[in-house]
Amino acid sequence: MAENTQIFFTPKEIVTALLKQQGIHEGLWSLAVRFGIQAMNVGTGPDDLLPAAIVPVGGIGIQKAEAPNNLTVDAAVVNPRQE
């Protein structure tokens, strides 16, 4: 059997894991991704340069949401308080 070399998660799975890791038990939350942007000229040599954009991911986190939608997670449902 081949070894897994990549594992992907949905936005809701990531938010759920981060809510549990941070001990958050209430509120609607969604995934937040901070992008940067940098411009440069790229090509294989000085005669075929083209302007290009590089978009690095500067951070991944969670943010409070105002209303539920298909990307939000309810912390009270996925990480209820243990009493």
N, CA and C of each residue as an Amber inpcrd file, in Angstrom:
protein
   249
   0.8460000  -1.1800000   0.0000000   0.0000000   0.0000000   0.0000000
   0.8930000   1.2440000   0.0000000   0.5470000   2.1980000  -0.8430000
   1.3440000   3.4190000  -0.9690000   1.1790000   4.3100000   0.2610000
   2.2460000   4.9930000   0.6100000   2.2230000   5.9120000   1.7430000
   1.5670000   7.2290000   1.3270000   0.6910000   7.7600000   2.2010000
   0.0960000   9.0720000   1.9440000   1.1740000  10.1370000   2.0630000
   1.2580000  11.0030000   1.0680000   2.2090000  12.1030000   1.1390000
   1.5090000  13.4550000   1.1920000   0.1940000  13.4620000   1.0010000
  -0.5960000  14.6850000   1.1220000  -1.9240000  14.3550000   1.7810000
  -2.3560000  15.2370000   2.6640000  -3.6600000  15.1010000   3.3160000
  -4.3330000  16.4570000   3.2340000  -5.5310000  16.5000000   2.6910000
  -6.2590000  17.7540000   2.5410000  -7.4640000  17.7830000   3.4660000
  -7.8610000  18.9940000   3.8700000  -8.9890000  19.2010000   4.7500000
  -9.9070000  20.2520000   4.1480000 -11.1900000  20.1490000   4.4390000
 -12.1300000  21.1760000   4.0120000 -11.9840000  22.3820000   4.9330000
 -12.4490000  23.5510000   4.4990000 -12.4200000  24.7080000   5.4010000
 -13.1160000  24.4330000   6.7370000 -14.2510000  23.7410000   6.7160000
 -14.9590000  23.4550000   7.9720000 -14.1440000  22.5380000   8.8790000
 -13.4300000  21.5780000   8.3120000 -12.5850000  20.6990000   9.1280000
 -11.4540000  21.4850000   9.7850000 -10.8810000  22.4170000   9.0610000
  -9.8020000  23.2410000   9.6180000 -10.3320000  24.1240000  10.7360000
 -11.4730000  24.7730000  10.5120000 -12.0620000  25.6410000  11.5360000
 -12.4110000  24.8280000  12.7810000 -12.9970000  23.6580000  12.5980000
 -13.3560000  22.8030000  13.7340000 -12.1230000  22.4400000  14.5560000
 -11.0540000  22.0460000  13.9000000  -9.8250000  21.6810000  14.6120000
  -9.2470000  22.8700000  15.3670000  -9.2630000  24.0550000  14.7460000
  -8.7190000  25.2410000  15.4110000  -9.5910000  25.6940000  16.5740000
 -10.9060000  25.5670000  16.4480000 -11.7930000  25.8910000  17.5700000
 -11.4820000  25.0020000  18.7660000 -11.3090000  23.7150000  18.5300000
 -10.9970000  22.7810000  19.6170000  -9.6200000  23.0830000  20.2110000
  -8.6440000  23.3670000  19.3570000  -7.2880000  23.6430000  19.8250000
  -7.2460000  24.9100000  20.6660000  -8.0620000  25.9050000  20.3230000
  -8.0880000  27.1730000  21.0470000  -9.0770000  27.1760000  22.2050000
  -9.8460000  26.1060000  22.3760000 -10.8060000  26.0300000  23.4750000
 -11.9760000  26.9910000  23.3110000 -12.4110000  27.2270000  22.0920000
 -13.5330000  28.1330000  21.8210000 -14.8140000  27.3190000  21.7800000
 -15.8140000  27.7430000  22.5660000 -17.0510000  26.9760000  22.7140000
 -18.3030000  27.7130000  22.2480000 -18.1750000  28.9080000  21.7330000
 -19.3710000  29.6170000  21.2920000 -19.0660000  30.5280000  20.1200000
 -20.0980000  30.8260000  19.3710000 -19.9900000  31.7350000  18.2410000
 -19.8800000  31.0220000  16.9110000 -20.1790000  31.7640000  15.8620000
 -20.0030000  31.2820000  14.5020000 -18.6190000  31.7050000  14.0260000
 -17.9200000  30.7940000  13.3960000 -16.5510000  31.0460000  12.9650000
 -16.3540000  30.5510000  11.5410000 -15.4270000  31.1870000  10.8250000
 -15.0870000  30.7410000   9.4820000 -13.5750000  30.8530000   9.2810000
 -13.1200000  30.2550000   8.2040000 -11.6990000  30.2440000   7.8880000
 -11.2560000  31.6270000   7.4130000 -10.0870000  32.0270000   7.8310000
  -9.4860000  33.2860000   7.3780000  -8.1170000  32.9590000   6.7930000
  -7.8560000  33.4750000   5.5980000  -6.5670000  33.2790000   4.9470000
  -6.0100000  34.6550000   4.6050000  -4.8040000  34.9330000   5.0690000
  -4.1530000  36.2100000   4.7770000  -3.2130000  36.0110000   3.5870000
  -3.5250000  36.7110000   2.5040000  -2.7070000  36.6310000   1.3040000
  -1.8200000  37.8690000   1.1960000  -0.6530000  37.6970000   0.6670000
   0.2060000  38.8060000   0.2950000   0.2470000  38.8250000  -1.2250000
   0.7540000  39.8690000  -1.7960000   0.9190000  39.8960000  -3.2550000
   2.2110000  40.6160000  -3.5810000   2.9190000  40.0640000  -4.5250000
   4.1820000  40.6420000  -4.9680000   4.2320000  40.5550000  -6.4820000
   4.6920000  41.5840000  -7.1280000   4.8190000  41.5870000  -8.5840000
   6.2770000  41.4650000  -8.9830000   6.5200000  40.7760000 -10.0760000
   7.8690000  40.6800000 -10.6190000   7.7880000  40.2600000 -12.0750000
   8.8640000  40.3930000 -12.7800000   8.9450000  39.9200000 -14.1570000
   9.5350000  38.5220000 -14.1480000   8.9210000  37.6070000 -14.8990000
   9.4050000  36.2290000 -14.9430000   9.5440000  35.7860000 -16.3940000
  10.3980000  34.8250000 -16.6140000  10.6160000  34.2520000 -17.9340000
  11.8460000  33.3740000 -17.9030000  12.1370000  32.7580000 -19.0360000
  13.3090000  31.8820000 -19.1020000  14.5750000  32.6330000 -19.4910000
  14.4380000  33.8850000 -19.8930000  15.5920000  34.6900000 -20.2750000
  15.1820000  36.1360000 -20.4460000  16.1340000  37.0080000 -20.7460000
  15.8330000  38.4390000 -20.8290000  14.9470000  38.8320000 -22.0070000
  14.7530000  37.9420000 -22.9570000  13.9330000  38.2740000 -24.1250000
  12.4900000  37.8000000 -24.0390000  12.1180000  37.0910000 -22.9930000
  10.7220000  36.6310000 -22.8920000  10.1030000  36.9260000 -21.5220000
  10.5270000  38.0120000 -20.9060000   9.9930000  38.3920000 -19.5990000
   8.5390000  38.8490000 -19.7140000   7.7640000  38.4940000 -18.7120000
   6.3710000  38.9240000 -18.6100000   6.1000000  39.3370000 -17.1690000
   5.2420000  40.3450000 -16.9660000   4.8600000  40.6910000 -15.5990000
   4.0440000  39.5480000 -14.9920000   4.2850000  39.2950000 -13.7170000
   3.5690000  38.2110000 -13.0270000   3.2890000  38.6260000 -11.5940000
   2.3230000  37.9500000 -11.0050000   1.9950000  38.1660000  -9.5970000
   2.2730000  36.8850000  -8.8260000   2.8740000  37.0340000  -7.6830000
   3.0970000  35.9250000  -6.7630000   2.2170000  36.1960000  -5.5520000
   1.4330000  35.2040000  -5.1670000   0.4860000  35.3920000  -4.0700000
   0.8000000  34.3810000  -2.9650000   1.6570000  34.7620000  -2.0190000
   1.9560000  33.8500000  -0.9200000   0.8380000  33.8470000   0.1270000
   0.7170000  32.7490000   0.8190000  -0.1990000  32.6570000   1.9580000
   0.5790000  33.1170000   3.1800000   0.1420000  34.2290000   3.7740000
   0.8350000  34.7870000   4.9270000   0.3600000  34.2450000   6.2590000
  -0.8050000  33.6280000   6.2690000  -1.3310000  33.0650000   7.5060000
  -2.6790000  32.4160000   7.2850000  -2.9930000  31.4540000   8.1300000
  -4.2900000  30.7800000   8.1020000  -4.8330000  30.8240000   9.5140000
  -6.0910000  31.2120000   9.6500000  -6.6810000  31.3050000  10.9750000
  -8.1920000  31.2160000  10.9070000  -8.8350000  31.6790000  11.9630000
 -10.2940000  31.6970000  12.0250000 -10.7480000  33.1040000  12.3780000
 -11.9630000  33.4200000  11.9690000 -12.5350000  34.7220000  12.2850000
 -14.0020000  34.5420000  12.6180000 -14.4990000  35.4190000  13.4980000
 -15.9130000  35.3890000  13.8610000 -16.7480000  35.7360000  12.6510000
 -17.8790000  35.0750000  12.5310000 -18.8090000  35.3220000  11.4340000
 -20.0940000  35.9160000  11.9920000 -20.7250000  36.7710000  11.2030000
 -21.9670000  37.4320000  11.6240000 -23.1920000  36.5630000  11.4100000
 -23.2050000  35.7750000  10.3360000 -24.3750000  34.9610000   9.9930000
 -23.8980000  33.6130000   9.4620000 -24.7110000  32.5830000   9.6520000
 -24.3040000  31.2610000   9.1580000 -24.3450000  31.1940000   7.6340000
 -23.4150000  30.4380000   7.0790000 -23.4290000  30.1060000   5.6560000
 -22.7140000  28.7750000   5.4790000 -22.4520000  28.3860000   4.2450000
 -21.8600000  27.0630000   4.0170000 -20.4040000  26.9590000   4.4720000
 -19.7870000  28.0590000   4.8800000 -18.4010000  28.0200000   5.3500000
 -18.2600000  28.2100000   6.8560000 -19.3650000  28.5070000   7.5490000
 -19.2650000  28.7740000   8.9840000 -19.4110000  27.5000000   9.8030000
 -18.8300000  27.5590000  10.9900000 -18.9070000  26.4660000  11.9580000
 -19.4200000  27.0590000  13.2590000 -20.3830000  26.3980000  13.8720000
 -20.9150000  26.8150000  15.1640000 -20.0970000  26.1250000  16.2490000
 -19.3250000  26.9010000  16.9830000 -18.4400000  26.3300000  18.0070000
 -19.2120000  25.5660000  19.0720000 -20.4160000  26.0020000  19.4020000
 -21.2230000  25.3120000  20.4220000 -21.6120000  23.9010000  19.9710000
 -21.6970000  23.6840000  18.6790000 -22.0580000  22.3690000  18.1420000
 -20.8410000  21.4690000  18.0350000 -19.7390000  21.9830000  17.4910000
 -18.5620000  21.1260000  17.2520000 -17.6420000  21.0270000  18.4610000
 -17.7540000  21.9480000  19.4130000 -16.8840000  21.9190000  20.5850000
 -17.6720000  22.3660000  21.8270000 -18.7000000  21.5830000  22.2040000
 -19.5280000  21.9940000  23.3480000 -18.7310000  21.9740000  24.6530000
 -19.1540000  22.8350000  25.5720000 -18.5270000  22.8410000  26.9020000
 -18.8000000  21.5260000  27.6040000 -17.7860000  21.0020000  28.2760000
 -17.9330000  19.7880000  29.0750000 -18.2480000  20.1810000  30.5000000
 -19.3570000  19.7360000  31.0120000 -19.7430000  20.0990000  32.3920000
 -19.7120000  18.9250000  33.3060000
